[in-house]
Amino acid sequence: MTTEPTSTPTSTVFEYAPAPESRSIVDLRASYGLFVDGEFVDGHGSSFKTINPATEEVLAEVAEADDADVDAAVRAARRAHTRVWSRMSGSERAKYLYRIARIIQERGRELAVLESLDNGKPIKESRDVDVPIVAAHFFYYAGWADKLEHSGYGTTPLGVAGQVIPWNFPLMMLAWKVAPALACGNTVVLKPAETTPLTALLFAEICQQADLPPGVVNIVTGAGGTGQALVAHPDVDKVAFTGSTEVGKAIARAVAGSSKKVTLELGGKAANIVFDDAPLDQAVEGIVEGIFFNQGHVCCAGSRLLVQESIAEELLAKLRTRMATLRVGDPLDKNTDVGAINSAEQLQRIRELSQVGEDEGAGRWSPPCELPERGFWFPPTLFTGVTQAHRIAREEIFGPVLSVLTFRTPSEAVEKANNTPYGLSAGVWTEKGSLILHMAGALKAGVVWANTFNKFDPTSPFGGFKESGQGREGGRHGLAAYLRGGDL
Ligand code: NDP
């Protein structure tokens, strides 16, 4: 075991007996092909390994789709769109979506265990958050499939959607993209992230189990080059991307001048703002949820804590006490609060930016925390004395690292919160309803949570301003991205 630098413990943690979830429910194959036209096929390209970030064990060998594979997938999606899916009534499409939703629920444990194995997130999150939200998205958009005339965006689908998703919520991002696309009558070619392809491939099996017509959903695994080929394919009508702002900008450039429609869900540097009248214990739970949920690999993470100066000391003492109770370790253990960092590259990035925070003079603190020898780990970390000029206050760290700034007045809080190129989410903690409404109006963020954080619901639109992207996913608004009338 290694121990990251820490200071004095501030509370006693209960000893928990390990409670590992069995991985026997997952039937891992040694190798996986691509899912094209309803079948698993060998790719023309090479293959790559996907590993368990908690142990560095190789889980499987996965095909890397090349340009010809992407072309075959897009052609299958076009055929399915023209011949079957766009001709089917909304109520018929809904039946498939309901069936998929029910199978996701039935196979929920298997999906959750596989997600935790491939991604490193704690089983209690994949089991209680990711998978239920995934099923809910399919149920919700199944409900829209036969009611599109009431959406306000017409009923005409766009055609073939090329969808590229990241590694932080592999299944959830798949659901946010695939469910509305299919409900509106589009067919899809989806590229999961290189480090987390396995649940998308299990989803392909679920499509087979649901008897989804061949070609309606196609999955092409691979790295950035596969994503590039998909985005650039001339027969793709719609590009939907979630990931880094840098790649989002490259995609926007790649499709500029074409007739392709684009939605981009990019990074964030959300402010979680605590006023002096907030219920502090509740706020501490929201701060922890905001930045340590999913190891902080969350685009809308509350990575900047803005706390009113008069309560800063008291709040930070409570926060340190709470952080000392977080259990970091085996993602499959049901007690685990913070799992593994998704990849060696991401760990390196978190380490580098944290070092920059220290070098620039911020105060660094982590609770005593034993980290496993193998795998990729980073302890929950707090930086105090952070100013607007610090890089850790401006750049997305995408890890379990919280930067704390203070403010005196609501207008100073707004000023600081909005002082970022991003605009995805924000949180406000106060007992005053009028202050919540004032802040919600003043904050330039797509989502503003009041006295809670990181709450997701399929009925509620999600998306950003400024460099956090364009378009909305979820809710009625999410249909606009997949219907011809969506941009009228
Ligand atoms: P990327 O934006 O590179 O990856 C997102 C997806 O895009 C992946 O499927 C990736 O494939 C694919 N991709 C990469 N390059 C291209 C391209 N040129 N054209 C089309 N698709 C492409 O994120 P990273 O995984 O590299 O993470 C880097 C940083 O981005 C993180 O540290 C974090 O700060 C931020 N990030 C933000 C997310 C968010 O939701 N806002 C999600 C993930 C990361 P592949 O997996 O093979 O690289």
Boltz pocket constraint, residues with backbone or C-beta under 6 A from the ligand:
constraints:
  - pocket:
      binder: B
      contacts: [[A, 164], [A, 165], [A, 166], [A, 167], [A, 168], [A, 191], [A, 192], [A, 193], [A, 194], [A, 195], [A, 222], [A, 223], [A, 224], [A, 225], [A, 226], [A, 227], [A, 228], [A, 231], [A, 242], [A, 243], [A, 244], [A, 245], [A, 247], [A, 248], [A, 250], [A, 251], [A, 265], [A, 266], [A, 267], [A, 268], [A, 298], [A, 299], [A, 346], [A, 349], [A, 396], [A, 397], [A, 398]]
      max_distance: 6.0
